[in-house]
Each structure stands twice: as structure tokens, then as C-alpha cells.
Amino acid sequence: MIRSFSDHELAALSRQFRNAKPFPHAVLHNVLDDSRKALAGLRKEPFTLKDTDLFTFKQTNNLYYARTGAVKRVVAALSSPGFSHLIGRISGKKLRAGAVDVFGALYEQGDYLLCHDDQLEGRTIAFILYLGDDFSAADGGALALHSSKGKHPSAVVQRLYPEANSLVFFEVSARSWHEVEEVLSGKKRYSIGGWLH
Amino acid sequence: VAALITAAFLKQKVLTTIRESYESNNPRGVQVADFLDDGAYKNLLRSVGTLKLKKTEMRDMYSFFAAGGKGLAFFRSSEFLSFVSAVTGRVLSSADVSVRMFMHGNYTLMHDDRETDAVEFYFDMTPEWNPSWGGYTVFLSEHGEKLAVQPAPNTLLLAQSGRSYVKYVNCRAGGEGRLVVCGLLK
């Protein structure tokens, strides 16, 4: 389900992760062997509008209870010891097998998630697997990574635009300030995200 | 700065009704339309128009354009503080006031360390606002219920502090902005 990575690729990814600014992160490309099936499955999952001061977007229930086989297979892959081992090897972090709280998210025009740090007890790595459209600057929807100033976020240092079948992951810490910038176009930003502990 | 508030709101009977309305809501709050008399409102619009708004941002707390200054003196005056005291039943002696413009990408967030023992107000000066743009004020009850209040011109919103936020203004707003005088009264 998740493709294998050569030692050469892993070494490069490890360097990318360690040296990334403003905090450790990396991007894996062409992650699933059939991301179209996964997207078709995710589209069939029920989404609920989430709306607070911090965000407006649509989210599924915990995907451990996914309805479709294609999504169940993705969740099984993300929860497998192999995935934890892969991310652990790249990040140098000791990770338990089994991602917890894996959710599907959909951002459409006007949807966003403002700056936050993701910190909750036990979270070591946050990951997002993009399944929807490819995005560019005109579409918005970037995962924007902020530098820190004291205990607060500062400037946007890095913008990662969703690319279908890529997986972004980053180290969760007091300085992992990030946001999902507002989607400006009619594109659909579908993803599955979660945390490794 | 005398007698700028619409005269009807200063009558004891009306004040009592406004106060009862304030007390009965959760969180405590009330909205008063046509708050200033026409002439006073036009003067305020003129004086606010001369203020230089500056981007004010702490990304995990707020983002908007703001200005202070003498043009907002009415909101620090004894006339205004007396009115708010009469509605809220609170003795008020200080006012932290600024005018804010919420454009596309601007917002405020709620925080755990927010002040909940004061009175806050929003006095709107936006002629027209579309709810689909965001930018409205949302109040949260103790039980987490939400009440969205849309901006309306010459309208005062008084509330128990620390229970509200201004929803992110999204791209549908285009170049439109919500112009509002905000303050914290103690």
C-alpha cells in the first residue's frame, strides 16, 4: 500500500527533515500505490462541518471506523509498524506503531485552519497525506510553517502546497506553529491526517 | 461630548428594559441599534476616517488593522461609561478603546487567560455586511452554544468580556472590511 524507499532516499529524507526550517519536516512523494481509490473512498465518508474561532473545514469521524474498504486499507497502512518505522528512521524519533486519531479533512473555498502548534501530550510527529487536487499559490490551501518569537508564532517561513499522493510530516513541539491557509479557488483539498506517538 | 447617545435610550424605563435584556442573555449581553443620534454618528464617522490604521497581529491571538486617538474620546467619556454602567450594573472607571478594521484574513481568537470580569463592546460602522464573508462577532455561552451577531451600522453590542471572537474574514469579502470600535471597560 505504502511504497518502499531505498536507503539512498531515506538518507536524503533524513537530511531534509533535520535541516528543514523553521522546524523539522519532510515530504514523501508518490506514497500510495493507488491514491485514486483512496480518494474515491474518502469522498464517500461522511464529513461534518467544523467551525470555531480557529477554523472552518469539514472533517470525518475517526477513520478507524471508516465505511469504505479503500480508506480502511489506508488507515491500516498508516497504523502499521512499517509506517512508524519509516517515519522513525527518517526523523530519528522513537515512535510507537499505530497512529491514533486518524481523520479525513476537506477544505473548500473559504475554509482554513489558523495558526496553532498541535501540541497535546504524547504527540511526536504530525502527518498529512494529501489525496485531492494539486494546489498552487493561486489556489491557497498551503500548509504554512511559521518561525517562532518567544512563545508565539512569527513569520511564515515555508509554504507547502498540497500535491496529490504526497505525505508531509513534522515534529510536534512548542515551536511547530503551522496553519492551513484559506482555500481561494474551487479546488477540493482532501487529506487524511494524524499523529504518531 | 454630551448628549450624543440617542435620547430615547437615556430614559429610565428604556434603560431598565435594556438592562433586563443584558442580564437575561448567556453570556450577558445586549445589542442597541441606532445608538448614537444621527449627527453624532456622522461626526464619529468623519473623525474615525482621519485615523491611520496600522496592522496589528499576533498570529495565535489576533490579526486586524487598528488605531486609537482623540477621535474615539466619546467611548472614554462619562456619558458613555454612565450608560454602560446603567445597563450592566457595573461601576466602570477605565476604557481601553481602539477602532479596528477587519479585512480578508483578519480575525480574533478566544484564549484561556482572557479577562472575564469586565465589559466589552463593539460599536459597528460598516454600512453593509454579508454574513458569508465571516467577520461577524460570535458569543459563546458557558455551555458552548454559539450566537453569531452580524455587524450593523450605528449599533452597539455590550457583553460580558472574554466570551466572544471575531470570525476570520474569508476571500468572499474581497476588498470589503468591517470597521468597528472595540473596547474593554473596567
Chai-1 contact restraints between the chains, C-beta under 6 A:
chainA,res_idxA,chainB,res_idxB,connection_type,confidence,min_distance_angstrom,max_distance_angstrom,comment,restraint_id
A,D53,B,L109,contact,1.0,0.0,6.0,A-B,restraint_1
A,D53,B,M110,contact,1.0,0.0,6.0,A-B,restraint_2
A,D53,B,Y165,contact,1.0,0.0,6.0,A-B,restraint_3
A,G110,B,N170,contact,1.0,0.0,6.0,A-B,restraint_4
A,C115,B,R59,contact,1.0,0.0,6.0,A-B,restraint_5
A,C115,B,D60,contact,1.0,0.0,6.0,A-B,restraint_6
A,H152,B,M58,contact,1.0,0.0,6.0,A-B,restraint_7
A,H152,B,D60,contact,1.0,0.0,6.0,A-B,restraint_8
A,P153,B,R59,contact,1.0,0.0,6.0,A-B,restraint_9
A,P153,B,D60,contact,1.0,0.0,6.0,A-B,restraint_10
A,L184,B,C171,contact,1.0,0.0,6.0,A-B,restraint_11
